[in-house]
Amino acid sequence: MNLRKAIMATGLAALGWPLAASATNGYFAHGYGVRSVGVAGVSIALPQDGLAAAGNPAGNLSVGNRLDLGVHFFRPDRGAAIRGNGYGADGEYSGNQTHNFVIPELGYVRQASPDLAWGVAVYGNGGMNTDYDRNPFAAFGSRGKAGIDLQQLFVTPSVAFRPVPGHSVGAALSFAYQRFAATGLSAFEGMTAHPGAVTDRGHDGSTGWGVKLGWLGQLRPDLRLGASWSSRIEMSEFDRYRGLFEGGGGFDIPASYGVGLAWQAGRALTLAADWQRIEYGSVKSVGNPLSGGALGSDGGAGFGWNEVSVVKLGAVYAYDDRLTLRAGASRVQQPVPASQTFFNILAPGVVRNHYSLGGSFKVASGGEWSLAYMYAPKVTVSGSGSIPPSFGGGEAVLHMREQMLSVGYSWAL
């Protein structure tokens, strides 16, 4: 297979297909790579495929020469309710006008020498989508359907080097492209610094570059530790939506970092865990509260999200030479405070627990099929002082649950 054509095809597919509606840890993805999804996203000390660099670029030296293609079929169930509102907005609202999303990915790694490897990964970093056929903001003056669509595509070339036996370090550049559109938000035109640039402007694009660094160490024959850090990515502004996002359309991608371990508990069993921190609150358009000032202004209103920590646990069992089984569970802190549920009717990223199963099967041709399933149970966040008096007061209640089926194929090169 021609690598350049494969990367181009995956990138074009990622831009052309409906991408992640709401990747599950806030708006970051549950995991990168089908195998990682099967262990609830564990990856920092457990590299498994050509997308290892998405979790820890030092992992490239542990996966051999390979090409991995995957696709995730993602189905969220999201919505909101409004209660006790003085303007008559009370009711139940379903954000599921668009149900199904397809997220392609690609990973390629080449070992240049026993101590040097390079690769490239193309994947959806995250996203958010709501699509309300019945507009929750109609009582406040909005018209038509309501919702947002955020998609984030990463192209991440990486290199890993082993300076001393048992320890590898890695670095990667991430080119980020994101698309955004909003509809049915004219009710917020009265609180923006840039009227006419809040809603119904079609999709707008934004780009930026970031850095990933990682370390992976074999401390004992049965124990590996890892650490990784991804920089904040300063994105170009969404000019069409400069009246919606803080700073005239700013929507940077927050920094994240984490540590992980993998323990060979038996001949066939590996247990692994990650801890990850995502700094949503450091990005003003995401972290500032709705009461922060005019939409689109410097230091103005945002979605009020908190920074979050994620704990991930996974198990990999090599049943025999051809079949490998996986399972995992993770838990994330709640990013959406009860006081901020009103504006987050657009972005109800409130799920917390995620459970995964998966497996891989080698075929006679030498390739390998992988499959994973993820389920995130329904979480409800009830507002507390969430709807401002200027919108009639009352409370907004958010809910979301998710499931995802992932399929991949790998070639050893």
GIWOWO-V271863 format. One line per field, one symbol per residue. ss: DSSP state (H for helix, E for strand, C for the rest). psi: psi as a letter, one per 20 degrees, with the letter a starting at -180 (. if undefined). Layout:
ss=???
psi=???
This chain:
ss=CCHHHHHHHHHHHHHHCCCCCECCECCECCCCCHHHHHCCCCCCCCCCCCCHHHCCHHHHHHCCCEEEEEEEEEEEEEEEEEECCCCCCCEEEECECCCEEEEEEEEEEEEEECCEEEEEEEEEEEEEEEEECCCCCHHHCCCCCEEEEEEEEEEEEEEEEEEECCEEEEEEEEEEEEEEEEECCHHHHHHECCCCCCCCCCCEEEEEEEEEEEEEEEEECCEEEEEEEECCECCCCCHHHCCCCHHHHCCCECCEEEEEEEEECCCCEEEEEEEEEECHHHCHHHHCCHHHCCECCCCCCCCCECCEEEEEEEEEEECCCCEEEEEEEEEECCCECHHHCCHHHCCCCCCCEEEEEEEEEECCCCCEEEEEEEEEEEEEEECCCCCCHHHCCCEEEEEEEEEEEEEEEEEEC
psi=pogghgggggghghhhroapgnqhndjqqhroqhgghikkjpigjmpiaijhhhhoiiihijiapqppprppopoqoqarqpqkpijkjqrpppkkhpgqqporqqppppohrhjpqrrppprohaappqnohooijhijiqqarqrroppppponqrqqqnhqpipqqqqqpopppqqqqqqkkihjhikqimqilhqljaqqqqrrqrqpqrqppnhrhjpqqqqqpprpooqqqnhhkiigqqkkjpmrpqqqrrqrqppniahipppqqqpqpplgiiohhghqrhjiappirpjaqbikqqqqqppppqppongaihppqqqrqrpqqohoqhijhghjhhmlmiqgqppqqrrqpprhiiapqqqqpppoqpppopqokhpqhijjaaqppqqqrqqpppprpqpp.
